[in-house]
C-alpha cells in the first residue's frame, strides 16, 4: 500500500506555525476512496471552532469517478475529531489577535484512518516571506555544493 500524504505548502510560506496537532477527520465513503487515490487539495482551506466542535472548511477532495449519485460535495465542511481539552485549549489561543488554525498535512495512518495535521499559525509579513525564500535558496545552494563534491 503506497503512502498518501497531501501537504499544504502554502501554509508554511504564508504563516509562522506556532503549534501542531493531529486530528481525525470525518469522511464519507466516496471521500476516503478519492483520498486514497491522492485527489485532495489543502491550499485555501482553514479550520474553525464553533459550538465546541472543530471543522475544516474549503478543503477540496475531488469527486470519486465511480461514485455515481452517492458522490460527495468536493468543498463541504468536514468535522475534525479532537478531544474536549484540545478544543478548549486551542479555542482560548484562537481568541488572541492574529492567530488562526491552518491544515498542514492530510495523510492516511498505518491503520487506514484519515488524519489531518493542524497548525496554530500567525500570518507572516511580506518581509518575513522574503526571508523564508532567502533561507530556502541558501539551503538549496549549500545542498548543491555538497552533492557536487
C-alpha atoms as a printed R data frame, in Angstrom:
    type eleno elety resid chain resno       x      y       z
1   ATOM     1    CA   UNK     A     1   0.000  0.000   0.000
2   ATOM     2    CA   UNK     A     2   1.501  3.324  -1.043
3   ATOM     3    CA   UNK     A     3   1.756  6.178   1.414
4   ATOM     4    CA   UNK     A     4  -0.752  9.015   0.907
5   ATOM     5    CA   UNK     A     5   0.444 12.391   2.157
6   ATOM     6    CA   UNK     A     6  -1.000 15.677   0.899
7   ATOM     7    CA   UNK     A     7   0.811 18.775   2.175
8   ATOM     8    CA   UNK     A     8  -0.268 22.398   2.337
9   ATOM     9    CA   UNK     A     9   2.943 24.048   1.155
10  ATOM    10    CA   UNK     A    10   1.254 27.443   1.039
11  ATOM    11    CA   UNK     A    11   0.645 27.339   4.816
12  ATOM    12    CA   UNK     A    12   4.329 27.270   5.753
13  ATOM    13    CA   UNK     A    13   5.006 30.107   3.312
14  ATOM    14    CA   UNK     A    14   2.132 32.361   4.453
15  ATOM    15    CA   UNK     A    15   2.152 31.515   8.172
16  ATOM    16    CA   UNK     A    16   4.528 31.072  11.068
17  ATOM    17    CA   UNK     A    17   3.499 27.753  12.665
18  ATOM    18    CA   UNK     A    18   3.468 28.000  16.483
19  ATOM    19    CA   UNK     A    19   1.966 24.639  17.489
20  ATOM    20    CA   UNK     A    20   0.709 21.497  15.738
21  ATOM    21    CA   UNK     A    21  -1.907 18.876  16.473
22  ATOM    22    CA   UNK     A    22  -3.051 15.702  14.702
23  ATOM    23    CA   UNK     A    23  -6.809 15.285  14.370
24  ATOM    24    CA   UNK     A    24  -9.015 12.614  12.908
25  ATOM    25    CA   UNK     A    25 -11.397 13.710  10.171
26  ATOM    26    CA   UNK     A    26 -14.957 12.555   9.446
27  ATOM    27    CA   UNK     A    27 -15.265 11.468   5.802
28  ATOM    28    CA   UNK     A    28 -17.894  9.700   3.711
29  ATOM    29    CA   UNK     A    29 -17.152  6.537   1.717
30  ATOM    30    CA   UNK     A    30 -16.539  8.258  -1.625
31  ATOM    31    CA   UNK     A    31 -14.307 10.863   0.059
32  ATOM    32    CA   UNK     A    32 -11.937  8.276   1.561
33  ATOM    33    CA   UNK     A    33 -11.792  6.397  -1.763
34  ATOM    34    CA   UNK     A    34 -10.936  9.607  -3.595
35  ATOM    35    CA   UNK     A    35  -8.370 10.488  -0.915
36  ATOM    36    CA   UNK     A    36  -6.675  7.101  -1.320
37  ATOM    37    CA   UNK     A    37  -6.101  7.973  -4.985
38  ATOM    38    CA   UNK     A    38  -4.442 11.219  -3.800
39  ATOM    39    CA   UNK     A    39  -7.055 13.621  -5.153
40  ATOM    40    CA   UNK     A    40  -7.230 16.297  -2.459
41  ATOM    41    CA   UNK     A    41  -6.080 19.902  -2.091
42  ATOM    42    CA   UNK     A    42  -5.487 21.867   1.125
43  ATOM    43    CA   UNK     A    43  -4.346 25.157  -0.433
44  ATOM    44    CA   UNK     A    44  -7.180 27.541   0.550
45  ATOM    45    CA   UNK     A    45  -8.537 25.581   3.487
46  ATOM    46    CA   UNK     A    46  -8.807 26.738   7.101
47  ATOM    47    CA   UNK     A    47 -10.149 25.410  10.405
48  ATOM    48    CA   UNK     A    48 -12.699 26.885  12.776
49  ATOM    49    CA   UNK     A    49 -14.116 26.044  16.187
50  ATOM    50    CA   UNK     A    50 -17.805 26.639  16.748
51  ATOM    51    CA   UNK     A    51 -20.151 25.179  19.366
52  ATOM    52    CA   UNK     A    52 -17.227 23.237  20.929
53  ATOM    53    CA   UNK     A    53 -16.565 21.355  17.690
54  ATOM    54    CA   UNK     A    54 -13.730 21.795  15.197
55  ATOM    55    CA   UNK     A    55 -14.323 21.893  11.438
56  ATOM    56    CA   UNK     A    56 -12.170 22.250   8.343
57  ATOM    57    CA   UNK     A    57 -13.611 24.417   5.592
58  ATOM    58    CA   UNK     A    58 -12.741 24.834   1.927
59  ATOM    59    CA   UNK     A    59 -10.710 21.592   1.773
60  ATOM    60    CA   UNK     A    60 -11.137 20.151  -1.714
61  ATOM    61    CA   UNK     A    61 -11.480 16.374  -2.127
62  ATOM    62    CA   UNK     A    62 -12.299 15.545  -5.755
63  ATOM    63    CA   UNK     A    63 -15.388 13.511  -6.514
64  ATOM    64    CA   UNK     A    64 -14.825  9.762  -6.830
65  ATOM    65    CA   UNK     A    65 -15.040  8.676 -10.504
66  ATOM    66    CA   UNK     A    66 -17.102  5.579  -9.744
67  ATOM    67    CA   UNK     A    67 -19.265  7.257  -7.096
68  ATOM    68    CA   UNK     A    68 -22.393  7.771  -9.173
69  ATOM    69    CA   UNK     A    69 -25.230  9.550  -7.363
70  ATOM    70    CA   UNK     A    70 -23.646  8.710  -3.981
71  ATOM    71    CA   UNK     A    71 -20.809 11.162  -4.625
72  ATOM    72    CA   UNK     A    72 -19.926 13.890  -2.129
73  ATOM    73    CA   UNK     A    73 -19.680 17.666  -2.496
74  ATOM    74    CA   UNK     A    74 -15.968 18.474  -3.108
75  ATOM    75    CA   UNK     A    75 -15.650 21.502  -0.785
76  ATOM    76    CA   UNK     A    76 -18.056 20.622   2.008
77  ATOM    77    CA   UNK     A    77 -17.342 21.374   5.671
78  ATOM    78    CA   UNK     A    78 -15.772 18.368   7.425
79  ATOM    79    CA   UNK     A    79 -15.680 17.708  11.159
80  ATOM    80    CA   UNK     A    80 -12.364 17.227  12.958
81  ATOM    81    CA   UNK     A    81 -12.110 14.673  15.739
82  ATOM    82    CA   UNK     A    82 -10.392 16.248  18.748
83  ATOM    83    CA   UNK     A    83 -10.944 15.701  22.441
84  ATOM    84    CA   UNK     A    84 -12.587 18.359  24.615
85  ATOM    85    CA   UNK     A    85  -9.340 19.515  26.295
86  ATOM    86    CA   UNK     A    86  -7.621 20.080  22.936
87  ATOM    87    CA   UNK     A    87 -10.595 22.024  21.554
88  ATOM    88    CA   UNK     A    88 -10.839 24.204  24.673
89  ATOM    89    CA   UNK     A    89  -7.080 24.880  24.742
90  ATOM    90    CA   UNK     A    90  -6.969 25.890  21.090
91  ATOM    91    CA   UNK     A    91 -10.207 27.896  21.325
92  ATOM    92    CA   UNK     A    92  -8.602 30.080  24.007
93  ATOM    93    CA   UNK     A    93  -5.453 30.516  21.872
94  ATOM    94    CA   UNK     A    94  -7.512 31.421  18.792
95  ATOM    95    CA   UNK     A    95  -9.076 34.368  20.608
96  ATOM    96    CA   UNK     A    96  -5.648 36.064  20.513
97  ATOM    97    CA   UNK     A    97  -5.388 38.597  17.720
98  ATOM    98    CA   UNK     A    98  -3.789 37.303  14.541
99  ATOM    99    CA   UNK     A    99  -3.887 33.552  15.287
100 ATOM   100    CA   UNK     A   100  -5.643 31.006  13.113
101 ATOM   101    CA   UNK     A   101  -5.896 27.232  12.598
102 ATOM   102    CA   UNK     A   102  -4.449 26.007   9.296
103 ATOM   103    CA   UNK     A   103  -4.437 22.449   7.897
104 ATOM   104    CA   UNK     A   104  -0.824 21.420   7.227
105 ATOM   105    CA   UNK     A   105  -0.905 17.803   6.068
106 ATOM   106    CA   UNK     A   106  -3.584 15.246   5.207
107 ATOM   107    CA   UNK     A   107  -2.495 11.623   5.429
108 ATOM   108    CA   UNK     A   108  -3.678  8.070   5.985
109 ATOM   109    CA   UNK     A   109  -2.133  6.419   9.049
110 ATOM   110    CA   UNK     A   110  -0.970  2.761   9.150
111 ATOM   111    CA   UNK     A   111  -4.410  1.675  10.446
112 ATOM   112    CA   UNK     A   112  -6.014  3.143   7.308
113 ATOM   113    CA   UNK     A   113  -7.630  6.159   9.001
114 ATOM   114    CA   UNK     A   114  -7.532  9.657   7.529
115 ATOM   115    CA   UNK     A   115  -5.717 12.175   9.744
116 ATOM   116    CA   UNK     A   116  -5.124 15.901   9.410
117 ATOM   117    CA   UNK     A   117  -2.185 17.783  10.928
118 ATOM   118    CA   UNK     A   118  -3.455 21.188  12.012
119 ATOM   119    CA   UNK     A   119  -1.216 24.107  12.938
120 ATOM   120    CA   UNK     A   120  -1.812 27.117  15.155
121 ATOM   121    CA   UNK     A   121  -0.438 29.877  12.966
122 ATOM   122    CA   UNK     A   122   0.292 33.593  12.831
123 ATOM   123    CA   UNK     A   123   0.381 35.337   9.461
124 ATOM   124    CA   UNK     A   124   3.781 36.348   8.100
125 ATOM   125    CA   UNK     A   125   4.512 39.844   6.835
126 ATOM   126    CA   UNK     A   126   5.890 40.316   3.313
127 ATOM   127    CA   UNK     A   127   9.449 40.810   4.549
128 ATOM   128    CA   UNK     A   128   9.205 37.546   6.552
129 ATOM   129    CA   UNK     A   129   8.248 35.737   3.345
130 ATOM   130    CA   UNK     A   130  11.309 37.197   1.592
131 ATOM   131    CA   UNK     A   131  13.477 35.924   4.458
132 ATOM   132    CA   UNK     A   132  11.949 32.447   4.052
133 ATOM   133    CA   UNK     A   133  12.778 32.477   0.340
134 ATOM   134    CA   UNK     A   134  16.377 33.594   1.018
135 ATOM   135    CA   UNK     A   135  16.850 30.793   3.585
136 ATOM   136    CA   UNK     A   136  15.390 28.249   1.170
137 ATOM   137    CA   UNK     A   137  17.701 29.413  -1.666
138 ATOM   138    CA   UNK     A   138  20.762 29.352   0.626
139 ATOM   139    CA   UNK     A   139  19.916 25.809   1.761
140 ATOM   140    CA   UNK     A   140  19.448 24.678  -1.853
141 ATOM   141    CA   UNK     A   141  22.824 26.185  -2.864
142 ATOM   142    CA   UNK     A   142  24.526 24.513   0.101
143 ATOM   143    CA   UNK     A   143  22.997 21.123  -0.789
144 ATOM   144    CA   UNK     A   144  24.149 21.543  -4.412
145 ATOM   145    CA   UNK     A   145  27.678 22.366  -3.289
146 ATOM   146    CA   UNK     A   146  27.768 19.251  -1.062
147 ATOM   147    CA   UNK     A   147  26.446 16.917  -3.761
148 ATOM   148    CA   UNK     A   148  28.927 18.347  -6.299
149 ATOM   149    CA   UNK     A   149  31.935 17.282  -4.218
